[in-house]
Amino acid sequence: MILEGVKLMVLGMAVVYIFLLVLMLSVMLSAKLFKDSDARVSSDTGASTKSRRDVIPVIAAAVAAYKAKHADDG
């Protein structure tokens, strides 16, 4: 009875280990496959030319406009 439980435990652990191994390999393979396509997409869009300093005034203006619009709500 105990030997059957040990066999079942080992079999279950082996199945989980193999599943995790296959999952890890598939994630690593997909990372390698899509790494080149991500580099091409980001270089083609031209979004890399903008820095964070270009975005800060836009966010500040949006927050100021929101506060001005909803000043009498609070």
C-alpha positions as a LaTeX table, in Angstrom:
\begin{tabular}{lrrr}
\hline
Residue & $x$ (\AA) & $y$ (\AA) & $z$ (\AA) \\
\hline
Met1 & 0.00 & 0.00 & 0.00 \\
Ile2 & 2.73 & 2.48 & 0.93 \\
Leu3 & 4.83 & 1.42 & $-2.07$ \\
Glu4 & 1.94 & 2.28 & $-4.40$ \\
Gly5 & 1.66 & 5.72 & $-2.81$ \\
Val6 & 5.38 & 6.32 & $-3.27$ \\
Lys7 & 5.16 & 5.25 & $-6.92$ \\
Leu8 & 2.23 & 7.60 & $-7.48$ \\
Met9 & 4.09 & 10.44 & $-5.77$ \\
Val10 & 7.21 & 9.92 & $-7.89$ \\
Leu11 & 5.12 & 9.69 & $-11.06$ \\
Gly12 & 3.25 & 12.89 & $-10.20$ \\
Met13 & 6.44 & 14.78 & $-9.40$ \\
Ala14 & 8.00 & 13.58 & $-12.66$ \\
Val15 & 5.00 & 14.75 & $-14.66$ \\
Val16 & 5.11 & 18.18 & $-13.02$ \\
Tyr17 & 8.88 & 18.44 & $-13.57$ \\
Ile18 & 8.55 & 17.53 & $-17.25$ \\
Phe19 & 5.69 & 20.02 & $-17.70$ \\
Leu20 & 7.71 & 22.81 & $-16.10$ \\
Leu21 & 10.73 & 21.93 & $-18.23$ \\
Val22 & 8.67 & 22.07 & $-21.43$ \\
Leu23 & 7.11 & 25.35 & $-20.32$ \\
Met24 & 10.51 & 26.88 & $-19.57$ \\
Leu25 & 11.92 & 25.77 & $-22.92$ \\
Ser26 & 8.94 & 27.15 & $-24.82$ \\
Val27 & 9.23 & 30.52 & $-23.06$ \\
Met28 & 12.96 & 30.70 & $-23.82$ \\
Leu29 & 12.34 & 29.77 & $-27.47$ \\
Ser30 & 9.59 & 32.35 & $-27.90$ \\
Ala31 & 11.81 & 35.01 & $-26.30$ \\
Lys32 & 14.51 & 34.27 & $-28.85$ \\
Leu33 & 12.04 & 34.25 & $-31.74$ \\
Phe34 & 10.35 & 37.54 & $-30.85$ \\
Lys35 & 13.47 & 39.40 & $-29.72$ \\
Asp36 & 14.41 & 40.37 & $-33.27$ \\
Ser37 & 10.89 & 41.38 & $-34.25$ \\
Asp38 & 10.58 & 43.68 & $-31.20$ \\
Ala39 & 13.80 & 45.44 & $-32.13$ \\
Arg40 & 12.59 & 46.02 & $-35.68$ \\
Val41 & 9.19 & 47.34 & $-34.59$ \\
Ser42 & 10.59 & 49.81 & $-32.06$ \\
Ser43 & 13.19 & 51.17 & $-34.49$ \\
Asp44 & 10.63 & 51.62 & $-37.26$ \\
Thr45 & 8.12 & 53.60 & $-35.20$ \\
Gly46 & 10.49 & 56.41 & $-34.26$ \\
Ala47 & 9.16 & 56.43 & $-30.70$ \\
Ser48 & 12.67 & 55.98 & $-29.37$ \\
Thr49 & 13.56 & 59.56 & $-30.35$ \\
Lys50 & 11.27 & 61.06 & $-27.71$ \\
Ser51 & 12.60 & 61.28 & $-24.21$ \\
Arg52 & 10.80 & 61.48 & $-20.90$ \\
Arg53 & 11.40 & 65.21 & $-20.78$ \\
Asp54 & 9.12 & 65.61 & $-23.80$ \\
Val55 & 6.29 & 63.81 & $-22.03$ \\
Ile56 & 6.42 & 65.56 & $-18.64$ \\
Pro57 & 4.91 & 68.89 & $-19.80$ \\
Val58 & 2.11 & 67.06 & $-21.58$ \\
Ile59 & 1.23 & 65.11 & $-18.43$ \\
Ala60 & 1.41 & 68.28 & $-16.32$ \\
Ala61 & $-0.94$ & 70.08 & $-18.71$ \\
Ala62 & $-3.38$ & 67.18 & $-18.67$ \\
Val63 & $-3.44$ & 67.11 & $-14.87$ \\
Ala64 & $-3.93$ & 70.88 & $-14.69$ \\
Ala65 & $-6.80$ & 70.70 & $-17.19$ \\
Tyr66 & $-8.44$ & 67.88 & $-15.23$ \\
Lys67 & $-8.12$ & 69.79 & $-11.96$ \\
Ala68 & $-9.54$ & 72.96 & $-13.55$ \\
Lys69 & $-12.49$ & 71.04 & $-14.97$ \\
His70 & $-13.30$ & 69.24 & $-11.72$ \\
Ala71 & $-12.43$ & 72.01 & $-9.24$ \\
Asp72 & $-15.99$ & 72.50 & $-8.02$ \\
Asp73 & $-16.78$ & 68.76 & $-7.76$ \\
Gly74 & $-14.84$ & 68.18 & $-4.58$ \\
\hline
\end{tabular}
